[in-house]
C-alpha cells in the first residue's frame, strides 16, 4: 500500500547579488523626501490645503516623482518652518 505521508520542503529566498541590495547607498539629508499625505499629517492640515498653499506660493513647490506622485524635500520644508517661526517671533 502506498504511503500517504507528505514531505514538506522549505524554500529559502535566494540572496540578492545586486550591490545596492547588499549595501544601500547613503542618501544625503538634502535629498530626503516626504510625500503629500505624510507631510499634511505632520503639519496637521488637509492635503488640499497643502496643494493650495503651493499654488499660491505660500509653501515650497513639490517635486513630481511620477504622473500622480509628488514629494517635498525635507530640507525645504524645515527651512519654511523656521522662516515662519522667525516671522512669528518678530
C-alpha positions, 0 to 999 in steps of 0.5 A: 500500500502506498504511503500517504505521508507528505514531505514538506520542503522549505524554500529559502529566498535566494540572496540578492547579488545586486550591490545596492541590495547588499549595501544601500547607498547613503542618501544625503539629508538634502535629498530626503523626501516626504510625500503629500499625505505624510507631510499634511499629517505632520503639519496637521492640515488637509492635503488640499490645503497643502496643494493650495498653499503651493499654488499660491506660493505660500509653501515650497513647490513639490517635486513630481516623482511620477504622473500622480506622485509628488514629494517635498524635500525635507530640507525645504520644508524645515527651512519654511518652518523656521522662516515662519517661526522667525516671522512669528517671533518678530 
